[in-house]
Amino acid sequence: MRTFLAFALVSGLLLESPCFAGQKIKIEIVEATQNVLVTGGPKPASPEKKETHCKTSEADDMKTQDCTTVTTPAIPASNRPPQMAVAYSAKIILPDGTHARIACVERADGCGSIESATPEQTKQKYVGASTTTTGLGMFEAKRNKNEIVIYTPNGKRKYQIMGSW
């Protein structure tokens, strides 16, 4: 009976421990990046192409040529609309000091950009279709294995932990 009570007491204490999944933690977001990826779109037609490559050899005062012709078929014009996807990623520091890379893709459940509660303290850098924001600060989050939910001023954001940085 004592063994059972000791086991029950230890189990109860472990379940209340903050190291288990589902507990809120504080994380620092060092930088967050938004990448806009565009593929496809209208393309002009291309005509058929023929390329001939010849090898010349000489033996006993006689020249011979061995030629090969490669034909690339014509490609018709395409009026497909461009496809666009937005990918989000961030570099975070977990409470134990571990550095982690997190990411999500726009149409995934809960995915979205991470905004700061103090935007006047952030800095943004634009390179092409990519925006990187630094100085975002500390956020509350919940971690469950490789999934992390971050509580931002604009709602919850769900990311996957992809590795370290």
C-alpha positions in Angstrom: 0.0 0.0 0.0 2.9 2.4 0.8 4.4 1.7 -2.6 1.1 2.5 -4.3 0.7 5.8 -2.3 4.3 6.8 -3.1 3.7 6.1 -6.8 0.5 8.1 -6.8 2.2 11.0 -5.1 5.2 11.1 -7.5 2.8 10.7 -10.5 0.7 13.7 -9.3 3.8 15.8 -8.8 5.2 14.9 -12.3 1.9 15.8 -14.0 2.1 19.3 -12.5 5.7 19.8 -13.6 6.2 22.6 -16.1 8.5 20.5 -18.3 5.6 18.5 -19.7 3.8 19.4 -23.0 0.9 21.8 -22.9 2.4 24.1 -20.3 2.9 27.8 -21.3 6.4 28.8 -21.8 8.2 32.1 -22.6 10.2 32.2 -25.9 12.2 34.9 -27.5 11.7 35.5 -31.2 15.0 36.7 -32.6 13.8 37.1 -36.2 10.8 36.2 -38.3 10.9 35.9 -42.1 8.1 35.9 -44.7 8.8 34.5 -48.2 6.5 34.9 -51.1 7.0 32.2 -53.7 5.6 32.7 -57.1 5.6 29.9 -59.8 4.0 29.3 -63.1 2.2 32.1 -64.9 1.8 32.9 -68.6 4.6 31.7 -70.8 5.3 32.5 -74.5 5.5 29.7 -77.0 8.8 28.4 -78.2 9.5 27.0 -81.7 10.8 23.6 -82.5 14.6 23.5 -82.2 17.1 21.2 -84.1 20.7 20.9 -83.1 23.2 18.8 -85.0 26.5 17.7 -83.6 29.1 16.1 -85.8 32.3 14.3 -85.1 34.9 14.2 -87.8 37.5 11.4 -87.9 40.4 10.8 -90.2 41.9 7.4 -91.1 44.1 6.5 -94.1 43.6 9.9 -95.8 39.9 9.5 -95.6 37.6 11.8 -93.6 34.4 10.6 -92.1 31.7 12.4 -90.3 29.3 11.0 -87.7 26.4 13.4 -87.1 23.6 13.3 -84.6 20.5 15.6 -84.7 18.6 16.3 -81.5 15.1 17.8 -81.9 13.4 19.7 -79.1 9.6 19.9 -79.8 7.8 23.2 -79.9 6.0 24.3 -76.7 2.7 26.0 -77.0 2.0 29.3 -75.2 0.5 29.0 -71.7 -2.0 31.4 -70.1 -1.9 29.7 -66.7 -2.3 32.1 -63.8 0.7 32.3 -61.5 0.6 30.2 -58.3 1.6 31.9 -55.1 2.5 30.5 -51.7 3.7 32.3 -48.6 6.1 30.5 -46.2 6.9 31.8 -42.7 9.9 31.0 -40.6 11.5 32.3 -37.4 14.5 31.9 -35.2 13.6 31.4 -31.6 15.2 30.9 -28.2 13.5 28.4 -25.9 13.5 28.8 -22.1 16.4 26.5 -21.6 18.5 28.6 -24.0 18.2 26.2 -27.0 18.1 27.9 -30.4 15.4 26.5 -32.7 14.2 27.2 -36.3 10.4 27.1 -36.8 8.4 27.2 -40.0 4.9 26.9 -41.5 3.2 27.4 -44.9 0.4 29.8 -45.3 -2.5 27.4 -45.8 -1.5 25.2 -42.9 -3.9 25.3 -39.9 -3.0 28.3 -37.6 0.0 29.5 -39.7 0.6 33.2 -40.1 3.0 36.0 -39.5 4.2 36.9 -36.1 3.6 40.5 -35.1 5.1 42.2 -32.1 3.1 43.9 -29.4 5.6 46.8 -29.7 6.0 47.3 -33.5 7.9 50.6 -32.9 10.8 48.5 -31.6 11.0 46.2 -34.6 13.2 46.5 -37.7 12.2 45.2 -41.1 14.5 44.3 -44.0 13.2 43.7 -47.5 15.1 41.5 -50.0 13.1 40.7 -53.2 9.9 39.0 -52.1 11.2 38.3 -48.6 10.7 40.3 -45.4 12.7 39.7 -42.3 11.7 41.3 -39.0 13.9 41.6 -35.9 13.3 42.9 -32.4 10.0 41.1 -32.0 10.6 40.3 -28.3 9.2 37.7 -25.8 6.0 35.7 -26.4 4.0 33.1 -24.5 3.9 29.7 -26.3 2.8 26.1 -25.8 5.0 23.3 -27.1 3.8 19.8 -28.0 6.7 17.7 -29.4 7.7 19.5 -32.6 4.7 21.7 -32.7 4.7 25.2 -31.1 1.8 27.5 -30.7 2.8 31.1 -30.2 0.3 33.7 -28.7 0.7 37.0 -30.6 -1.3 40.2 -30.4 -3.2 39.1 -33.6 -4.0 35.5 -32.4 -2.4 32.1 -32.1 0.2 31.0 -34.7 1.1 27.3 -35.1 4.6 26.4 -36.3 6.7 23.3 -36.6 10.2 23.1 -35.1 12.5 22.3 -38.0 15.9 22.1 -36.2 18.4 24.5 -34.7 20.2 27.6 -35.9 
